Amino acid sequence: MIAEVARKLRENIQKVIVGKDEPIDLTLVAVLCEGHVLLEDVPGIGKTTLARALAASLGCGFRRIQFTPDLLPSDVTGLNWFNQKQQEFEFRPGPIMSQVVLADEINRATPRTQSALLEAMQERQLTVDGVTRLLERPFLVLATQNPIELEGTFPLPEAQIDRFHLRIKLGYPSQEEENYILERFRKRDPLPELEAVTSPEEIMELQAARRSVRVEDSLRDYIVRVARATREHPEIDLGASPRASLALYQAAQAWAAIKGRDYVIPDDIKDMAPQVITHRLMIAPQAELRGRTPEQLVADIVASVSVPVES
């Protein structure tokens, strides 16, 4: 069931996005896990288009927030304003109160504004002036940031980064794909005509079904050993948190379901580990000076931790 819906969503999104099977599937993993996505790549490769196509395909409400240095927390969450006609305060909801929210260039806003997303991302609720409001489900934040241009940016704090289930890089298209992009957009933009192939209600059913994907005890222990290895590695100052272990467990379940299985295999965990763990690590300065990257360290750890085998 999950694999069939994932196939329909992938094909529908690819009416707009050329290729990119893996990034699309990884985004669907986040949807199934009720997680959030950090899209980190250079401008102009389709991050915003992917977010809009995903929302349209899911049949969900979509709002985009352009993060800038002068953006205030109330511009994200909403605020209470005094209605002189009614002589009472009314709540004006902010763009965060949608189902799919694109936080564009999130690292351009101040830390105070960035933190306005924390409660919504973790608890799916919003508190303004002491009043808590539940967010509509499903709820997904897709945040983008440019890893190249750092002038005028505010690095995301570790607490914020840890709340992103996955970090995804789209990468440049191949020569053939780029030619096809030019041909596809020659006459019209297909995005406004994109129709939903599922519904929020069905997505919530699939999220519940994902939880039933079987993970053997030995594989659960394998996930824990991978996470603990990041905390004990001499080249890593800050390793994966227990939240990261849980994210890896859930992502492996979703990846297996998208591939048409109701059980997790070691390769599912190996495939998801770089996407789930890499952005959460803080490398030791000496390792950075030697040119080591989080991607290399996670690859080394996954290769060094013994995989459970069938007895």
Backbone as CSV, one residue per row, in Angstrom:
resi,resn,N_x,N_y,N_z,CA_x,CA_y,CA_z,C_x,C_y,C_z
1,MET,0.832,-1.205,0.000,0.000,0.000,0.000,0.869,1.259,0.000
2,ILE,1.861,1.305,0.920,2.742,2.465,0.995,3.561,2.593,-0.284
3,ALA,4.070,1.467,-0.785,4.893,1.500,-1.996,4.096,2.008,-3.192
4,GLU,2.816,1.620,-3.286,1.988,2.051,-4.408,1.715,3.551,-4.355
5,VAL,1.382,4.063,-3.171,1.136,5.502,-3.029,2.427,6.278,-3.278
6,ALA,3.557,5.751,-2.788,4.846,6.413,-3.012,5.163,6.483,-4.502
7,ARG,4.850,5.413,-5.229,5.083,5.414,-6.681,4.246,6.497,-7.366
8,LYS,2.965,6.595,-6.989,2.088,7.617,-7.583,2.602,9.021,-7.267
9,LEU,3.027,9.234,-6.031,3.539,10.550,-5.640,4.812,10.882,-6.409
10,ARG,5.706,9.908,-6.524,6.965,10.131,-7.244,6.699,10.494,-8.700
11,GLU,5.831,9.733,-9.353,5.526,9.994,-10.763,4.849,11.345,-10.931
12,ASN,4.002,11.718,-9.990,3.312,12.993,-10.095,4.285,14.163,-9.910
13,ILE,5.166,14.051,-8.921,6.152,15.112,-8.683,7.107,15.228,-9.864
14,GLN,7.399,14.094,-10.520,8.323,14.123,-11.656,7.692,14.699,-12.921
15,LYS,6.427,15.066,-12.847,5.850,15.852,-13.937,6.410,17.272,-13.928
16,VAL,6.966,17.649,-12.767,7.573,18.974,-12.618,9.079,18.869,-12.436
17,ILE,9.493,17.985,-11.523,10.919,17.778,-11.223,11.455,16.678,-12.120
18,VAL,12.481,16.979,-12.889,13.065,15.991,-13.798,14.027,15.092,-13.027
19,GLY,13.793,13.772,-13.110,14.658,12.818,-12.415,14.518,12.917,-10.908
20,LYS,15.664,12.875,-10.204,15.731,13.053,-8.750,14.900,12.009,-7.994
21,ASP,14.976,10.741,-8.420,14.219,9.687,-7.745,14.554,9.618,-6.256
22,GLU,15.850,9.613,-5.948,16.239,9.439,-4.546,15.837,10.632,-3.679
23,PRO,16.119,11.885,-4.068,15.660,13.003,-3.239,14.146,13.016,-3.020
24,ILE,13.388,12.654,-4.054,11.928,12.606,-3.901,11.545,11.522,-2.914
25,ASP,12.146,10.350,-3.042,11.841,9.262,-2.112,12.243,9.623,-0.682
26,LEU,13.357,10.330,-0.525,13.784,10.736,0.812,12.790,11.732,1.416
27,THR,12.244,12.602,0.581,11.217,13.526,1.068,9.980,12.756,1.516
28,LEU,9.624,11.707,0.779,8.483,10.874,1.164,8.768,10.117,2.458
29,VAL,10.028,9.751,2.675,10.415,9.140,3.951,10.089,10.076,5.105
30,ALA,10.440,11.351,4.944,10.151,12.335,5.985,8.648,12.468,6.217
31,VAL,7.872,12.448,5.143,6.413,12.532,5.278,5.886,11.350,6.080
32,LEU,6.352,10.140,5.763,5.886,8.940,6.459,6.301,8.933,7.921
33,CYS,7.424,9.583,8.236,7.931,9.615,9.609,7.421,10.824,10.387
34,GLU,6.598,11.658,9.757,6.155,12.915,10.373,7.361,13.759,10.786
35,GLY,8.382,13.712,9.932,9.606,14.457,10.208,9.700,15.696,9.332
36,HIS,10.838,16.371,9.439,11.071,17.604,8.688,12.364,17.467,7.891
37,VAL,12.505,18.283,6.858,13.601,18.131,5.901,14.399,19.418,5.808
38,LEU,15.726,19.281,5.821,16.633,20.388,5.544,17.191,20.182,4.144
39,LEU,16.772,21.040,3.207,17.261,20.987,1.827,18.450,21.928,1.714
40,GLU,19.621,21.351,1.595,20.835,22.160,1.578,21.534,21.997,0.244
41,ASP,21.487,23.049,-0.557,22.160,23.003,-1.850,22.196,24.408,-2.436
42,VAL,22.884,24.546,-3.551,23.050,25.849,-4.188,21.722,26.317,-4.783
43,PRO,21.567,27.632,-5.034,20.307,28.152,-5.580,20.043,27.646,-6.999
44,GLY,18.758,27.566,-7.335,18.360,27.331,-8.710,18.270,25.892,-9.161
45,ILE,18.280,24.941,-8.223,18.240,23.541,-8.654,16.914,22.862,-8.320
46,GLY,15.934,23.630,-7.809,14.593,23.070,-7.675,14.123,22.803,-6.258
47,LYS,14.756,23.396,-5.256,14.338,23.127,-3.872,12.917,23.635,-3.611
48,THR,12.650,24.878,-4.011,11.315,25.447,-3.821,10.287,24.722,-4.675
49,THR,10.648,24.386,-5.889,9.738,23.672,-6.784,9.382,22.305,-6.215
50,LEU,10.352,21.614,-5.629,10.095,20.314,-5.011,9.088,20.447,-3.876
51,ALA,9.261,21.467,-3.041,8.344,21.673,-1.916,6.925,21.945,-2.403
52,ARG,6.780,22.792,-3.413,5.453,23.122,-3.935,4.816,21.913,-4.619
53,ALA,5.615,21.155,-5.360,5.082,19.966,-6.041,4.664,18.904,-5.030
54,LEU,5.422,18.766,-3.953,5.069,17.798,-2.915,3.737,18.165,-2.267
55,ALA,3.582,19.438,-1.898,2.343,19.884,-1.256,1.142,19.671,-2.175
56,ALA,1.311,20.007,-3.450,0.208,19.827,-4.398,-0.139,18.352,-4.565
57,SER,0.859,17.491,-4.611,0.628,16.053,-4.791,-0.039,15.431,-3.574
58,LEU,0.266,15.950,-2.389,-0.323,15.426,-1.157,-1.730,15.961,-0.919
59,GLY,-2.112,17.010,-1.649,-3.400,17.643,-1.397,-3.406,18.458,-0.120
60,CYS,-2.240,18.950,0.278,-2.088,19.677,1.544,-1.972,21.180,1.285
61,GLY,-2.307,21.955,2.320,-2.094,23.385,2.257,-0.615,23.706,2.257
62,PHE,-0.245,24.784,1.556,1.177,25.137,1.415,1.370,26.621,1.681
63,ARG,2.389,26.949,2.485,2.782,28.342,2.705,4.304,28.436,2.635
64,ARG,4.761,29.554,2.100,6.204,29.799,1.976,6.577,31.002,2.826
65,ILE,7.658,30.857,3.608,8.169,31.955,4.428,9.565,32.299,3.925
66,GLN,9.758,33.517,3.460,11.078,33.967,3.041,11.799,34.532,4.260
67,PHE,12.785,33.819,4.747,13.499,34.254,5.945,14.513,35.336,5.574
68,THR,14.465,36.431,6.311,15.374,37.567,6.131,15.819,38.045,7.508
69,PRO,16.891,38.837,7.583,17.375,39.298,8.891,16.353,40.103,9.686
70,ASP,15.414,40.778,8.998,14.447,41.605,9.716,13.124,40.883,9.983
71,LEU,13.055,39.585,9.691,11.843,38.816,9.959,11.676,38.632,11.463
72,LEU,10.476,38.870,11.976,10.186,38.745,13.404,9.522,37.407,13.701
73,PRO,9.641,36.902,14.942,8.950,35.654,15.290,7.449,35.708,15.028
74,SER,6.827,36.865,15.279,5.387,36.987,15.049,5.029,36.903,13.568
75,ASP,6.013,37.198,12.681,5.773,37.053,11.245,5.658,35.584,10.856
76,VAL,6.170,34.714,11.719,6.114,33.268,11.477,4.910,32.650,12.176
77,THR,4.736,32.980,13.463,3.718,32.314,14.282,2.346,32.955,14.167
78,GLY,2.286,34.255,13.860,1.042,34.995,13.934,1.007,35.824,15.208
79,LEU,-0.023,36.630,15.379,-0.090,37.517,16.541,-1.536,37.863,16.857
80,ASN,-1.729,38.347,18.080,-3.034,38.856,18.498,-3.097,40.354,18.187
81,TRP,-4.165,40.778,17.539,-4.333,42.200,17.233,-5.715,42.658,17.717
82,PHE,-5.789,43.941,18.034,-7.020,44.485,18.606,-7.960,44.932,17.497
83,ASN,-9.115,44.288,17.426,-10.145,44.642,16.452,-11.005,45.756,17.049
84,GLN,-10.817,46.979,16.557,-11.540,48.113,17.130,-13.048,47.997,16.894
85,LYS,-13.433,47.372,15.809,-14.858,47.240,15.526,-15.528,46.298,16.521
86,GLN,-14.843,45.180,16.828,-15.397,44.216,17.772,-15.006,44.513,19.216
87,GLN,-14.042,45.419,19.384,-13.544,45.779,20.714,-12.999,44.566,21.472
88,GLU,-12.236,43.738,20.749,-11.599,42.581,21.376,-10.408,42.154,20.537
89,PHE,-9.524,41.376,21.192,-8.340,40.887,20.490,-8.707,39.670,19.642
90,GLU,-8.117,39.591,18.456,-8.296,38.447,17.570,-6.929,37.907,17.158
91,PHE,-6.888,36.609,16.945,-5.632,35.976,16.536,-5.552,35.934,15.021
92,ARG,-4.452,36.471,14.502,-4.176,36.414,13.068,-3.096,35.354,12.844
93,PRO,-3.460,34.188,12.302,-2.481,33.092,12.179,-1.350,33.438,11.217
94,GLY,-0.151,32.969,11.550,1.004,33.154,10.690,1.127,32.024,9.688
95,PRO,2.080,32.108,8.792,2.228,31.091,7.740,2.631,29.719,8.270
96,ILE,3.116,29.639,9.518,3.490,28.336,10.064,2.265,27.451,10.252
97,MET,1.079,28.070,10.313,-0.139,27.294,10.517,-0.672,26.792,9.177
98,SER,0.125,25.951,8.545,-0.241,25.283,7.314,0.244,23.846,7.426
99,GLN,-0.008,23.033,6.403,0.398,21.626,6.479,1.806,21.399,5.937
100,VAL,2.128,22.027,4.827,3.488,21.976,4.281,4.017,23.408,4.278
101,VAL,5.100,23.628,5.015,5.661,24.972,5.171,7.075,24.975,4.605
102,LEU,7.329,25.885,3.685,8.681,26.056,3.135,9.346,27.224,3.850
103,ALA,10.379,26.935,4.631,11.166,27.969,5.301,12.369,28.259,4.410
104,ASP,12.214,29.225,3.518,13.221,29.482,2.482,14.384,30.292,3.054
105,GLU,15.608,29.784,2.847,16.827,30.420,3.345,16.722,30.678,4.856
106,ILE,16.455,29.613,5.577,16.193,29.712,7.015,17.361,30.322,7.775
107,ASN,18.583,30.143,7.298,19.748,30.646,8.024,19.982,32.148,7.807
108,ARG,19.076,32.830,7.087,19.197,34.281,6.947,18.460,35.023,8.057
109,ALA,17.626,34.322,8.815,16.904,34.955,9.922,17.737,34.875,11.189
110,THR,17.433,35.748,12.142,18.143,35.752,13.417,17.783,34.505,14.214
111,PRO,18.645,34.088,15.152,18.338,32.910,15.980,16.993,33.017,16.691
112,ARG,16.597,34.231,17.100,15.312,34.397,17.786,14.151,34.016,16.871
113,THR,14.242,34.392,15.615,13.185,34.039,14.668,13.261,32.564,14.291
114,GLN,14.470,32.040,14.142,14.623,30.611,13.858,13.956,29.771,14.942
115,SER,14.110,30.190,16.197,13.578,29.418,17.313,12.056,29.424,17.361
116,ALA,11.410,30.332,16.599,9.953,30.345,16.559,9.398,29.064,15.951
117,LEU,10.246,28.330,15.217,9.813,27.086,14.586,9.914,25.881,15.518
118,LEU,10.668,25.998,16.606,11.011,24.818,17.399,9.789,24.099,17.948
119,GLU,8.888,24.819,18.599,7.718,24.176,19.191,6.848,23.527,18.115
120,ALA,6.677,24.220,17.001,5.851,23.680,15.922,6.464,22.400,15.358
121,MET,7.775,22.386,15.169,8.433,21.229,14.573,8.425,20.022,15.490
122,GLN,8.608,20.238,16.786,8.714,19.120,17.710,7.358,18.643,18.215
123,GLU,6.477,19.581,18.563,5.240,19.210,19.250,3.988,19.421,18.410
124,ARG,4.146,19.906,17.193,3.007,20.130,16.299,1.955,21.021,16.944
125,GLN,2.423,22.028,17.644,1.528,23.010,18.247,2.223,24.352,18.294
126,LEU,1.457,25.384,18.606,1.959,26.750,18.605,1.389,27.483,19.809
127,THR,2.257,28.187,20.536,1.808,28.941,21.698,2.101,30.418,21.467
128,VAL,1.037,31.230,21.470,1.157,32.682,21.298,0.393,33.346,22.428
129,ASP,1.082,34.187,23.198,0.470,34.895,24.331,-0.237,33.935,25.286
130,GLY,0.407,32.795,25.540,-0.103,31.846,26.519,-1.196,30.923,26.022
131,VAL,-1.623,31.067,24.779,-2.674,30.216,24.213,-2.032,29.226,23.237
132,THR,-2.285,27.932,23.455,-1.703,26.888,22.618,-2.714,26.428,21.576
133,ARG,-2.266,26.365,20.335,-3.118,25.921,19.230,-2.451,24.748,18.533
134,LEU,-3.216,23.688,18.293,-2.695,22.516,17.604,-2.607,22.796,16.106
135,LEU,-1.566,22.293,15.476,-1.389,22.463,14.032,-2.101,21.351,13.281
136,GLU,-2.541,21.670,12.090,-3.250,20.693,11.272,-2.278,19.616,10.809
137,ARG,-2.712,18.360,10.838,-1.876,17.260,10.398,-2.273,16.830,8.995
138,PRO,-1.364,16.238,8.206,0.066,16.128,8.503,0.747,17.484,8.444
139,PHE,1.870,17.591,9.167,2.602,18.851,9.230,4.056,18.587,8.879
140,LEU,4.563,19.343,7.917,5.924,19.131,7.423,6.590,20.467,7.154
141,VAL,7.789,20.650,7.696,8.603,21.832,7.414,9.741,21.423,6.492
142,LEU,9.842,22.103,5.356,10.983,21.942,4.461,11.759,23.246,4.503
143,ALA,12.961,23.197,5.052,13.790,24.395,5.167,14.935,24.314,4.165
144,THR,15.239,25.433,3.538,16.352,25.462,2.592,17.450,26.370,3.122
145,GLN,18.670,26.030,2.778,19.779,26.939,3.045,20.873,26.716,2.012
146,ASN,21.580,27.795,1.723,22.646,27.788,0.738,23.970,27.529,1.460
147,PRO,24.636,26.402,1.187,25.874,26.082,1.905,27.087,26.888,1.441
148,ILE,26.943,27.644,0.349,28.083,28.364,-0.224,28.167,29.783,0.309
149,GLU,27.082,30.533,0.188,27.080,31.946,0.561,26.791,32.084,2.051
150,LEU,27.770,32.515,2.834,27.631,32.612,4.275,27.496,34.047,4.773
151,GLU,27.712,35.032,3.895,27.615,36.430,4.314,26.166,36.778,4.663
152,GLY,25.978,37.367,5.842,24.644,37.763,6.267,23.773,36.619,6.729
153,THR,24.390,35.503,7.129,23.618,34.353,7.600,23.906,34.095,9.074
154,PHE,22.999,33.341,9.700,23.132,32.952,11.103,23.069,31.424,11.155
155,PRO,24.181,30.757,11.459,24.174,29.285,11.473,23.086,28.748,12.392
156,LEU,22.441,27.680,11.953,21.393,27.076,12.768,21.995,26.471,14.031
157,PRO,21.385,26.715,15.199,21.883,26.091,16.431,21.662,24.582,16.393
158,GLU,22.439,23.875,17.207,22.350,22.413,17.219,20.955,21.928,17.566
159,ALA,20.272,22.610,18.492,18.919,22.202,18.876,17.962,22.274,17.696
160,GLN,18.177,23.243,16.811,17.323,23.376,15.621,17.664,22.296,14.605
161,ILE,18.944,22.100,14.368,19.374,21.106,13.381,18.894,19.714,13.768
162,ASP,18.918,19.412,15.072,18.549,18.082,15.544,17.081,17.768,15.292
163,ARG,16.280,18.784,15.033,14.852,18.562,14.790,14.536,18.292,13.319
164,PHE,15.534,18.364,12.471,15.328,17.985,11.078,15.601,16.487,10.929
165,HIS,14.591,15.778,10.471,14.696,14.325,10.351,15.784,13.937,9.352
166,LEU,15.800,14.636,8.213,16.741,14.316,7.144,17.350,15.585,6.575
167,ARG,18.565,15.455,6.087,19.144,16.506,5.252,19.306,15.932,3.851
168,ILE,18.784,16.669,2.859,18.768,16.178,1.483,19.485,17.176,0.587
169,LYS,20.304,16.656,-0.313,20.950,17.465,-1.346,20.427,16.999,-2.702
170,LEU,19.987,17.959,-3.517,19.439,17.610,-4.824,20.531,17.389,-5.863
171,GLY,21.531,18.250,-5.872,22.605,18.123,-6.857,22.189,18.626,-8.227
172,TYR,23.176,18.890,-9.066,22.905,19.361,-10.422,22.342,18.226,-11.282
173,PRO,21.497,18.550,-12.253,21.010,17.516,-13.173,22.108,17.110,-14.147
174,SER,21.915,15.944,-14.740,22.835,15.515,-15.795,22.590,16.353,-17.042
175,GLN,23.470,16.219,-18.023,23.306,16.974,-19.271,21.988,16.623,-19.952
176,GLU,21.663,15.347,-19.967,20.407,14.906,-20.586,19.202,15.464,-19.828
177,GLU,19.251,15.428,-18.505,18.144,15.944,-17.692,17.977,17.446,-17.876
178,GLU,19.095,18.164,-17.954,19.008,19.618,-18.108,18.410,19.993,-19.471
179,ASN,18.754,19.231,-20.495,18.129,19.443,-21.802,16.627,19.202,-21.728
180,TYR,16.237,18.173,-20.999,14.815,17.837,-20.876,14.074,18.916,-20.086
181,ILE,14.741,19.510,-19.081,14.130,20.606,-18.319,13.801,21.771,-19.252
182,LEU,14.745,22.138,-20.104,14.519,23.241,-21.031,13.361,22.941,-21.981
183,GLU,13.287,21.702,-22.436,12.203,21.316,-23.341,10.861,21.318,-22.606
184,ARG,10.834,20.819,-21.395,9.574,20.715,-20.643,9.000,22.087,-20.334
185,PHE,9.856,23.046,-19.988,9.388,24.368,-19.600,9.368,25.347,-20.776
186,ARG,9.533,24.837,-22.000,9.593,25.717,-23.178,8.266,26.440,-23.401
187,LYS,7.155,25.731,-23.240,5.848,26.317,-23.545,5.085,26.737,-22.289
188,ARG,5.219,25.992,-21.211,4.414,26.289,-20.030,5.076,25.701,-18.795
189,ASP,4.634,26.184,-17.627,5.082,25.661,-16.342,4.064,24.615,-15.881
190,PRO,4.459,23.356,-15.745,3.484,22.310,-15.383,3.039,22.352,-13.917
191,LEU,3.733,23.122,-13.076,3.425,23.096,-11.647,1.997,23.546,-11.317
192,PRO,1.490,24.666,-11.879,0.130,25.093,-11.512,-0.952,24.069,-11.860
193,GLU,-0.669,23.182,-12.817,-1.663,22.192,-13.247,-1.550,20.878,-12.484
194,LEU,-0.593,20.780,-11.552,-0.369,19.533,-10.833,-1.545,19.239,-9.906
195,GLU,-2.065,18.025,-9.969,-3.209,17.629,-9.155,-2.780,16.669,-8.056
196,ALA,-3.571,16.626,-6.999,-3.282,15.742,-5.876,-3.541,14.281,-6.267
197,VAL,-2.671,13.388,-5.802,-2.866,11.951,-6.051,-3.173,11.209,-4.756
198,THR,-3.200,11.909,-3.655,-3.577,11.326,-2.364,-4.235,12.433,-1.549
199,SER,-4.444,12.194,-0.271,-5.122,13.167,0.581,-4.451,13.175,1.947
200,PRO,-4.627,14.256,2.711,-4.063,14.277,4.070,-4.529,13.101,4.918
201,GLU,-5.780,12.703,4.751,-6.306,11.582,5.537,-5.578,10.277,5.194
202,GLU,-5.342,10.049,3.896,-4.638,8.830,3.500,-3.190,8.870,3.965
203,ILE,-2.563,10.030,3.928,-1.182,10.149,4.389,-1.081,9.776,5.866
204,MET,-2.043,10.217,6.674,-2.024,9.884,8.092,-2.226,8.384,8.312
205,GLU,-2.999,7.738,7.443,-3.147,6.285,7.515,-1.820,5.592,7.178
206,LEU,-1.123,6.114,6.174,0.166,5.530,5.796,1.211,5.742,6.889
207,GLN,1.157,6.886,7.570,2.072,7.126,8.687,1.859,6.095,9.790
208,ALA,0.599,5.754,10.044,0.301,4.729,11.045,0.764,3.353,10.559
209,ALA,0.587,3.080,9.254,1.004,1.791,8.694,2.522,1.638,8.742
210,ARG,3.252,2.728,8.583,4.721,2.665,8.635,5.212,2.115,9.971
211,ARG,4.510,2.406,11.027,4.925,1.943,12.356,4.898,0.419,12.485
212,SER,4.126,-0.247,11.624,4.012,-1.706,11.718,5.100,-2.434,10.928
213,VAL,5.962,-1.697,10.222,7.072,-2.340,9.507,8.013,-2.978,10.541
214,ARG,8.320,-4.238,10.344,9.036,-5.021,11.355,10.533,-4.694,11.376
215,VAL,11.046,-4.487,12.582,12.483,-4.272,12.788,12.946,-5.302,13.813
216,GLU,13.776,-6.243,13.386,14.268,-7.285,14.292,15.105,-6.673,15.414
217,ASP,15.150,-7.388,16.545,15.903,-6.896,17.708,17.361,-6.641,17.354
218,SER,17.941,-7.515,16.526,19.352,-7.369,16.169,19.585,-6.099,15.348
219,LEU,18.598,-5.732,14.512,18.727,-4.515,13.708,18.506,-3.268,14.563
220,ARG,17.621,-3.386,15.539,17.446,-2.260,16.465,18.745,-2.011,17.228
221,ASP,19.394,-3.085,17.638,20.668,-2.956,18.335,21.745,-2.398,17.409
222,TYR,21.670,-2.747,16.121,22.616,-2.230,15.132,22.485,-0.707,15.014
223,ILE,21.256,-0.210,15.013,21.021,1.237,14.951,21.636,1.920,16.169
224,VAL,21.429,1.344,17.329,21.970,1.930,18.563,23.497,1.935,18.525
225,ARG,24.102,0.848,18.027,25.558,0.781,17.981,26.150,1.798,17.008
226,VAL,25.446,2.036,15.894,25.904,3.062,14.944,25.853,4.441,15.596
227,ALA,24.758,4.732,16.278,24.617,6.041,16.929,25.666,6.221,18.026
228,ARG,25.889,5.185,18.826,26.870,5.287,19.912,28.294,5.420,19.366
229,ALA,28.544,4.832,18.206,29.880,4.937,17.615,30.195,6.379,17.247
230,THR,29.189,7.171,16.884,29.441,8.583,16.566,29.819,9.364,17.829
231,ARG,29.317,8.939,18.987,29.612,9.642,20.236,30.998,9.286,20.771
232,GLU,31.508,8.141,20.367,32.799,7.665,20.877,33.932,7.883,19.882
233,HIS,33.623,8.419,18.704,34.634,8.598,17.665,35.566,9.751,18.047
234,PRO,36.889,9.557,17.956,37.826,10.597,18.383,37.797,11.869,17.537
235,GLU,37.263,11.781,16.320,37.228,12.957,15.438,35.888,13.704,15.500
236,ILE,34.997,13.279,16.403,33.678,13.903,16.508,33.492,14.452,17.918
237,ASP,33.235,15.760,18.006,32.996,16.386,19.312,31.572,16.177,19.795
238,LEU,30.613,16.173,18.894,29.211,15.972,19.256,28.622,14.933,18.320
239,GLY,28.224,13.795,18.907,27.688,12.700,18.108,26.179,12.737,18.006
240,ALA,25.621,11.661,17.483,24.177,11.572,17.266,23.450,11.417,18.597
241,SER,22.348,12.132,18.751,21.538,12.084,19.968,20.575,10.894,19.916
242,PRO,19.936,10.571,21.044,18.876,9.542,20.998,17.760,9.897,20.019
243,ARG,17.494,11.202,19.825,16.508,11.596,18.811,16.972,11.137,17.427
244,ALA,18.281,11.191,17.187,18.817,10.730,15.905,18.650,9.222,15.760
245,SER,18.848,8.475,16.847,18.643,7.019,16.805,17.202,6.697,16.428
246,LEU,16.260,7.404,17.055,14.849,7.183,16.751,14.545,7.577,15.306
247,ALA,15.139,8.677,14.840,14.923,9.109,13.458,15.446,8.064,12.475
248,LEU,16.599,7.469,12.775,17.167,6.436,11.903,16.283,5.198,11.893
249,TYR,15.757,4.827,13.039,14.843,3.680,13.159,13.607,3.907,12.290
250,GLN,13.002,5.097,12.406,11.788,5.411,11.648,12.078,5.515,10.156
251,ALA,13.212,6.148,9.810,13.561,6.313,8.399,13.798,4.964,7.727
252,ALA,14.424,4.031,8.442,14.652,2.691,7.887,13.323,1.978,7.635
253,GLN,12.369,2.150,8.557,11.034,1.578,8.352,10.387,2.157,7.094
254,ALA,10.430,3.487,6.960,9.798,4.144,5.809,10.479,3.752,4.503
255,TRP,11.807,3.683,4.517,12.551,3.317,3.304,12.192,1.900,2.870
256,ALA,12.086,0.982,3.835,11.688,-0.395,3.517,10.280,-0.428,2.934
257,ALA,9.362,0.353,3.525,7.974,0.376,3.040,7.890,0.928,1.626
258,ILE,8.664,1.976,1.328,8.663,2.551,-0.013,9.193,1.538,-1.027
259,LYS,10.120,0.691,-0.592,10.680,-0.336,-1.471,9.781,-1.564,-1.575
260,GLY,8.634,-1.549,-0.874,7.665,-2.630,-1.004,7.832,-3.753,-0.003
261,ARG,8.581,-3.528,1.075,8.777,-4.558,2.097,8.100,-4.167,3.402
262,ASP,7.689,-5.187,4.179,7.120,-4.923,5.501,8.114,-5.273,6.603
263,TYR,9.388,-5.308,6.242,10.448,-5.589,7.204,11.698,-4.816,6.786
264,VAL,12.530,-4.487,7.766,13.762,-3.722,7.538,14.932,-4.677,7.377
265,ILE,15.832,-4.366,6.460,17.077,-5.116,6.289,18.250,-4.179,6.597
266,PRO,19.446,-4.704,6.844,20.594,-3.834,7.172,20.865,-2.745,6.148
267,ASP,20.640,-3.047,4.862,20.898,-2.036,3.827,20.001,-0.816,3.976
268,ASP,18.793,-0.995,4.512,17.911,0.157,4.746,18.551,1.118,5.749
269,ILE,19.144,0.561,6.784,19.799,1.376,7.815,21.035,2.044,7.236
270,LYS,21.803,1.308,6.431,22.995,1.886,5.800,22.628,3.009,4.834
271,ASP,21.542,2.840,4.107,21.108,3.874,3.159,20.663,5.142,3.880
272,MET,20.011,4.993,5.019,19.431,6.136,5.725,20.413,6.829,6.673
273,ALA,21.425,6.132,7.126,22.347,6.704,8.116,22.965,8.031,7.660
274,PRO,23.489,8.140,6.422,24.061,9.438,6.008,23.030,10.565,5.988
275,GLN,21.795,10.250,5.585,20.770,11.288,5.489,20.298,11.761,6.862
276,VAL,20.318,10.854,7.840,19.774,11.147,9.168,20.833,11.694,10.116
277,ILE,22.056,11.188,10.028,23.060,11.469,11.052,24.009,12.599,10.677
278,THR,24.381,12.704,9.406,25.474,13.593,8.997,25.308,15.026,9.494
279,HIS,24.131,15.608,9.323,23.943,17.022,9.666,23.907,17.260,11.167
280,ARG,23.828,16.189,11.955,23.752,16.330,13.408,25.136,16.305,14.070
281,LEU,26.169,15.993,13.327,27.493,15.823,13.911,28.248,17.144,13.999
282,MET,29.066,17.262,15.031,29.990,18.385,15.147,31.400,17.809,15.153
283,ILE,32.159,18.113,14.100,33.492,17.522,13.930,34.512,18.262,14.772
284,ALA,35.477,17.529,15.284,36.567,18.132,16.047,37.388,19.040,15.131
285,PRO,37.891,20.173,15.656,38.656,21.111,14.811,39.859,20.465,14.124
286,GLN,40.542,19.554,14.837,41.708,18.905,14.238,41.312,18.082,13.016
287,ALA,40.147,17.436,13.096,39.682,16.633,11.964,39.323,17.528,10.783
288,GLU,38.721,18.687,11.068,38.394,19.626,9.990,39.646,20.125,9.292
289,LEU,40.688,20.386,10.081,41.947,20.851,9.492,42.549,19.809,8.567
290,ARG,42.281,18.550,8.861,42.784,17.468,8.008,41.870,17.213,6.814
291,GLY,40.816,18.002,6.687,39.932,17.878,5.539,38.865,16.820,5.676
292,ARG,38.658,16.323,6.886,37.631,15.307,7.104,36.247,15.953,7.075
293,THR,35.268,15.249,6.522,33.900,15.754,6.424,32.958,14.831,7.192
294,PRO,31.790,15.342,7.595,30.812,14.475,8.267,30.425,13.273,7.412
295,GLU,30.318,13.477,6.099,29.953,12.368,5.215,30.992,11.251,5.280
296,GLN,32.271,11.626,5.295,33.326,10.615,5.365,33.290,9.873,6.699
297,LEU,33.061,10.616,7.772,33.051,9.995,9.094,31.878,9.031,9.248
298,VAL,30.707,9.419,8.760,29.552,8.519,8.852,29.789,7.273,8.009
299,ALA,30.373,7.437,6.825,30.686,6.274,5.982,31.659,5.337,6.687
300,ASP,32.664,5.910,7.347,33.630,5.088,8.077,32.961,4.332,9.220
301,ILE,32.075,5.019,9.942,31.403,4.396,11.087,30.489,3.264,10.627
302,VAL,29.705,3.523,9.582,28.796,2.492,9.079,29.586,1.279,8.594
303,ALA,30.760,1.522,7.996,31.590,0.418,7.507,32.241,-0.354,8.649
304,SER,32.492,0.321,9.780,33.217,-0.321,10.882,32.315,-1.061,11.860
305,VAL,31.056,-0.676,11.963,30.142,-1.325,12.912,29.647,-2.632,12.266
306,SER,29.810,-3.720,12.980,29.464,-5.029,12.435,27.973,-5.157,12.194
307,VAL,27.621,-5.701,11.046,26.212,-5.875,10.663,25.704,-7.214,11.204
308,PRO,24.524,-7.243,11.798,23.995,-8.520,12.283,23.732,-9.477,11.119
309,VAL,24.041,-10.718,11.327,23.814,-11.740,10.293,22.878,-12.796,10.837
310,GLU,22.200,-13.455,9.918,21.248,-14.498,10.328,21.991,-15.696,10.871
311,SER,21.578,-16.146,12.049,22.260,-17.298,12.661,21.781,-18.596,12.047
